[in-house]
Amino acid sequence: MPDSTLKATAKQGDKRAEMKIDLIMWTHNSEKNLPAVLKRIEEVIPSQNISRKIISDDHSKDRTREIAKDFGWEVHVNKGKGLKDNTETAVSLVSAPFFCSFEHDIILGRDWWQKLSKYMEDPRVAVVQGVRISTNPTFRKLDAYSNRRDDIPHESIDNNIAKTEIVRKLGYNEVGTPPKLKAAGLTWIVDKNAVSDHIRENAWKNIKHDFRMQSLIHVTSKQRFACFRILLMSPIRSAHLAYKTNCPTMLLVYPADRLAIFVASLKE
């Protein structure tokens, strides 16, 4: 390798080593998965980069807050109630130039930091994230199939690294790219090679999660109609997916998931 390339690589490594980030997470009755989730974060993100580790807890009734403190995380109580308020509370506590945000049920890929942190050197990048694949066998095949497609949005508020100043200025939607991002000449990158596990014990919990996330999004009448159209087509679509993924249970799971998403879209 030429000396110039070695110097450039070393310089890039120095910049990434100097990055100061806050870690934020929102929790609610998370004691079952939290130890494994926090342990993997410790293994993946270099300690020298971490400024603060912050958890906003939505009034858990189990040992969530105790476990978080055992792992050295600051614990704050949700200023409101529910997932939307909890994510906003967590983001409001950030003070470092960058922050990583996580749900309480994501097991990061071991190369997550290595693959994503490099994007933060580009001034045009506001947020970069990896992708999540369900641990439920049926949804895992569905997620893997969806991740190969470019026409499906993958943006999510968790499993990412963001620039604090930009988020403060433009806002941070619960799901998806902030509307002003593109107008400001900025971008939200999804690196599909940075894969993490989304802990799901069964298909029902996966469907429930999709319902909850859809409920956070304000949808227009046009978007609601699109959800309805997808629901109507879901039996045919599920047959195609069952064939493509060699997964017969897709015939039941996919229509049920689309029904949950449509019902959630009806919420004002």
C-alpha positions as CSV (number, residue, x, y, z in Angstrom):
1,M,0.0,0.0,0.0
2,P,1.4,3.4,-1.0
3,D,2.5,5.8,1.8
4,S,-0.1,8.3,0.8
5,T,-2.9,5.7,1.3
6,L,-1.5,4.6,4.6
7,K,-1.4,8.2,5.8
8,A,-5.0,8.9,4.6
9,T,-6.2,5.7,6.4
10,A,-4.4,6.7,9.6
11,K,-5.8,10.2,9.4
12,Q,-9.3,8.8,9.0
13,G,-8.8,6.5,11.9
14,D,-7.6,9.5,14.1
15,K,-10.8,11.4,13.3
16,R,-13.0,8.6,14.2
17,A,-11.1,8.0,17.4
18,E,-11.7,11.7,18.3
19,M,-15.5,11.5,17.8
20,K,-17.4,12.2,21.0
21,I,-20.8,10.6,21.1
22,D,-23.7,10.2,23.6
23,L,-25.5,6.9,23.6
24,I,-29.3,7.1,24.1
25,M,-31.9,4.4,24.5
26,W,-35.6,4.4,25.4
27,T,-36.9,1.6,27.6
28,H,-40.1,0.1,29.0
29,N,-40.2,-3.1,31.0
30,S,-37.0,-4.1,29.2
31,E,-35.2,-6.3,31.8
32,K,-35.4,-9.5,29.8
33,N,-33.3,-8.3,26.8
34,L,-31.5,-5.3,28.3
35,P,-28.4,-7.1,29.7
36,A,-27.5,-8.7,26.3
37,V,-28.3,-5.5,24.4
38,L,-26.1,-3.3,26.7
39,K,-23.3,-5.9,26.7
40,R,-23.1,-5.9,22.9
41,I,-23.0,-2.1,22.8
42,E,-20.0,-2.2,25.1
43,E,-18.3,-4.7,22.8
44,V,-19.0,-2.8,19.6
45,I,-18.6,0.9,20.4
46,P,-15.1,2.0,21.6
47,S,-15.2,3.4,25.1
48,Q,-12.9,6.3,24.2
49,N,-15.6,7.7,21.9
50,I,-18.4,7.6,24.5
51,S,-19.2,10.8,26.4
52,R,-22.5,9.8,28.1
53,K,-24.7,6.7,28.2
54,I,-28.3,7.8,28.6
55,I,-31.5,5.8,29.1
56,S,-35.0,7.4,29.2
57,D,-37.3,4.9,30.9
58,D,-41.1,4.9,30.4
59,H,-42.1,4.1,34.0
60,S,-41.0,0.5,33.9
61,K,-42.4,-1.8,36.6
62,D,-39.5,-4.3,36.4
63,R,-35.7,-4.1,37.0
64,T,-35.0,-2.1,33.9
65,R,-33.6,1.0,35.7
66,E,-31.5,-1.1,38.1
67,I,-30.0,-3.1,35.2
68,A,-29.2,0.1,33.3
69,K,-27.4,1.6,36.3
70,D,-25.4,-1.6,36.8
71,F,-24.1,-1.2,33.3
72,G,-23.1,2.4,34.0
73,W,-25.9,4.2,32.2
74,E,-27.6,7.4,33.4
75,V,-31.3,6.7,34.0
76,H,-33.9,9.4,33.4
77,V,-37.7,9.1,33.6
78,N,-39.8,9.8,30.6
79,K,-41.1,13.4,30.8
80,G,-44.4,12.2,29.3
81,K,-45.9,8.8,28.6
82,G,-45.5,6.4,25.8
83,L,-42.9,5.7,23.1
84,K,-43.2,9.0,21.3
85,D,-42.6,11.1,24.5
86,N,-39.9,8.6,25.6
87,T,-37.8,9.0,22.4
88,E,-38.2,12.8,22.6
89,T,-37.0,12.8,26.2
90,A,-34.0,10.7,25.3
91,V,-33.0,13.0,22.4
92,S,-33.4,16.1,24.5
93,L,-30.8,14.9,26.9
94,V,-28.0,14.7,24.3
95,S,-25.1,17.1,24.7
96,A,-22.3,15.5,22.6
97,P,-21.7,16.5,18.9
98,F,-22.9,13.1,17.8
99,F,-25.3,10.5,19.3
100,C,-26.2,6.9,18.7
101,S,-29.8,5.9,19.4
102,F,-31.0,2.4,20.1
103,E,-34.2,0.5,20.9
104,H,-34.0,-1.8,23.9
105,D,-34.2,-5.0,21.7
106,I,-31.4,-4.5,19.2
107,I,-28.3,-6.7,19.3
108,L,-25.8,-4.8,17.3
109,G,-23.8,-6.4,14.6
110,R,-20.2,-6.7,15.7
111,D,-19.0,-4.5,12.8
112,W,-21.8,-1.9,13.3
113,W,-19.5,0.9,14.6
114,Q,-16.7,0.2,12.1
115,K,-19.1,0.4,9.1
116,L,-21.3,3.4,10.2
117,S,-19.0,5.8,12.0
118,K,-17.0,6.6,8.8
119,Y,-20.0,8.3,7.2
120,M,-20.0,11.0,9.9
121,E,-16.9,12.7,8.3
122,D,-19.1,13.8,5.4
123,P,-20.7,17.2,6.2
124,R,-23.7,16.3,4.0
125,V,-24.6,13.3,6.1
126,A,-27.0,14.0,9.0
127,V,-27.9,10.5,10.0
128,V,-26.5,7.0,9.1
129,Q,-28.1,3.7,10.2
130,G,-27.8,0.0,9.7
131,V,-30.7,-2.4,9.1
132,R,-32.4,-4.7,11.5
133,I,-33.5,-8.3,10.9
134,S,-36.0,-10.0,13.1
135,T,-35.0,-13.1,15.1
136,N,-38.4,-14.6,14.4
137,P,-37.9,-17.1,11.5
138,T,-40.8,-15.8,9.3
139,F,-40.1,-12.1,9.7
140,R,-36.4,-12.7,9.4
141,K,-37.0,-14.0,5.9
142,L,-39.3,-11.1,5.2
143,D,-36.8,-8.6,6.5
144,A,-34.0,-10.1,4.5
145,Y,-36.1,-10.0,1.3
146,S,-37.2,-6.4,1.9
147,N,-33.6,-5.2,2.7
148,R,-32.6,-6.3,-0.8
149,R,-35.1,-3.9,-2.4
150,D,-34.4,-0.2,-3.0
151,D,-38.0,0.8,-3.3
152,I,-38.8,0.2,0.3
153,P,-37.9,2.9,2.9
154,H,-35.7,1.7,5.8
155,E,-35.2,4.8,7.8
156,S,-35.7,4.4,11.5
157,I,-35.0,6.6,14.6
158,D,-33.0,3.8,16.2
159,N,-29.9,1.8,15.2
160,N,-28.2,4.9,13.9
161,I,-25.6,7.7,14.4
162,A,-26.8,11.3,14.1
163,K,-25.2,14.7,14.2
164,T,-26.7,16.5,17.2
165,E,-26.6,20.1,15.8
166,I,-28.5,19.1,12.7
167,V,-31.1,17.2,14.7
168,R,-31.6,20.2,17.0
169,K,-32.1,22.5,14.0
170,L,-34.3,20.4,11.8
171,G,-36.1,18.1,14.2
172,Y,-36.1,14.3,14.4
173,N,-39.2,12.3,13.3
174,E,-40.0,9.1,15.2
175,V,-39.7,7.1,11.9
176,G,-38.2,8.3,8.7
177,T,-36.2,11.2,7.4
178,P,-37.0,14.7,8.7
179,P,-38.9,16.6,6.0
180,K,-36.5,19.5,5.9
181,L,-33.4,17.3,5.5
182,K,-33.4,17.1,1.7
183,A,-34.2,20.8,1.3
184,A,-31.1,21.6,3.5
185,G,-28.9,19.6,1.1
186,L,-28.4,16.8,3.7
187,T,-28.8,13.1,3.5
188,W,-29.9,10.1,5.6
189,I,-27.8,7.0,4.7
190,V,-28.9,3.4,5.2
191,D,-26.0,1.0,5.0
192,K,-27.6,-2.4,4.3
193,N,-24.3,-4.1,5.0
194,A,-24.5,-3.1,8.7
195,V,-26.9,-5.8,10.0
196,S,-28.2,-6.1,13.5
197,D,-30.6,-8.5,15.1
198,H,-34.1,-7.3,16.2
199,I,-35.1,-9.6,19.1
200,R,-38.6,-11.0,18.4
201,E,-39.7,-14.2,20.3
202,N,-42.7,-14.7,18.0
203,A,-44.6,-13.3,15.0
204,W,-47.2,-11.7,17.2
205,K,-44.7,-9.5,18.9
206,N,-43.3,-8.5,15.6
207,I,-46.8,-7.5,14.3
208,K,-47.4,-5.6,17.6
209,H,-44.1,-3.7,17.1
210,D,-45.1,-2.7,13.5
211,F,-48.5,-1.5,14.7
212,R,-46.8,0.6,17.4
213,M,-44.3,2.2,15.1
214,Q,-47.0,3.0,12.4
215,S,-49.1,4.6,15.2
216,L,-46.3,7.2,15.7
217,I,-46.5,8.4,12.1
218,H,-48.9,11.1,11.0
219,V,-50.3,9.9,7.7
220,T,-52.2,11.8,5.0
221,S,-55.4,10.5,3.4
222,K,-53.4,9.5,0.4
223,Q,-51.0,7.4,2.6
224,R,-53.9,5.8,4.4
225,F,-55.4,4.8,1.1
226,A,-52.0,3.3,0.1
227,C,-52.0,1.2,3.3
228,F,-55.5,0.0,2.5
229,R,-54.5,-0.9,-1.1
230,I,-51.5,-2.9,0.2
231,L,-53.8,-4.7,2.7
232,L,-56.2,-5.7,-0.1
233,M,-53.3,-7.0,-2.2
234,S,-51.7,-8.8,0.8
235,P,-53.1,-12.3,0.1
236,I,-51.7,-12.3,-3.4
237,R,-48.5,-10.6,-2.1
238,S,-48.1,-13.2,0.7
239,A,-48.3,-16.0,-1.9
240,H,-45.4,-14.4,-3.8
241,L,-43.4,-13.9,-0.7
242,A,-44.0,-17.5,0.5
243,Y,-42.7,-18.7,-2.8
244,K,-39.7,-16.4,-3.0
245,T,-38.6,-17.0,0.6
246,N,-39.7,-20.7,0.8
247,C,-41.7,-19.9,3.9
248,P,-45.4,-21.1,3.9
249,T,-46.2,-19.3,7.2
250,M,-45.8,-16.1,5.2
251,L,-49.3,-16.7,3.9
252,L,-50.8,-15.9,7.3
253,V,-48.2,-13.6,8.8
254,Y,-47.9,-11.1,6.0
255,P,-51.6,-10.3,5.7
256,A,-51.9,-10.0,9.5
257,D,-49.0,-7.6,9.6
258,R,-50.5,-5.4,6.8
259,L,-53.8,-5.4,8.7
260,A,-52.1,-4.2,11.8
261,I,-50.3,-1.4,9.9
262,F,-53.5,-0.3,8.2
263,V,-55.5,-0.2,11.5
264,A,-52.6,1.9,13.0
265,S,-52.8,4.3,10.1
266,L,-56.4,5.1,11.0
267,K,-55.3,6.7,14.3
268,E,-55.3,10.4,14.3
